[in-house]
Amino acid sequence: NAGVTQTPKFQVLKTGQSMTLQCAQDMNHEYMSWYRQDPGMGLRLIHYSVGAGITDQGEVPNGYNVSRSTTEDFPLRLLSAAPSQTSVYFCASSYDSSPLTRELFFGEGSRLTVL
Amino acid sequence: EDKVVQSPLSLVVHEGDTVTLNCSYEVTNFRSLLWYKQEKKAPTFLFMLTSSGIEKKSGRLSSILDKKELFSILNITATQTGDSAVYLCAARSWSGGGADGLTFGKGTHLIIQP
């Protein structure tokens, strides 16, 4: 199984440009989420989805949009990139959002630099 | 505000040493605590703890949760250079609305010297 696949792995943008980070999982997971990881900050939740057609904001949603048209895909869009969005982005999924038993499976990360 | 604090933030030991990594948490409606190992890329799952006092073990790694004192430890015995990584602790809470409810600590950067 491929698990959670993120593309691209690396991207350099200029301030004001837009782009989409792609995330796909082949495990039929209902729950998908996006995190950003910055030095000294740990992992912070950007947006999440508990199923197709349902998305919600996490801890740091500003500047990012998401959609969930299928169970498999959960793209993250930056509409107008800012240097503060320079980070490593991780997509993660789990079978469901049950609080008791579910571990998160992570993609390999996308390193984004905004100049 | 939910909070997870890991200590130490970095640690350098020699191969063969035993290390203990600490994780304390303050979350509302706590449900479980998870440990991940992150090398160069994605975090990989190590343990999930839901009950106090029950040790989980996998090879040289073990972990235990104390729900009264709100902390967990991750032990690694007979360390090897391949154990060098950032170890992440995350506390899962239940908000009831389908939210992620997963708060990560900043991680402990462990370096094993040969």
Interface residues (C-beta under 8 A of the other chain):
Chain A: V4 S33 Y35 G40 M41 G42 L43 R44 L45 Y48 V50 I54 D56 G58 F90 S97 P99 L100 T101 E103 L104 F105 F106 G107 E108 G109
Chain B: V4 N29 R31 S32 L34 Y36 K41 A42 P43 T44 F45 M48 T50 L88 A90 R92 S93 W94 G98 A99 D100 G101 L102 F104 G105 K106 G107
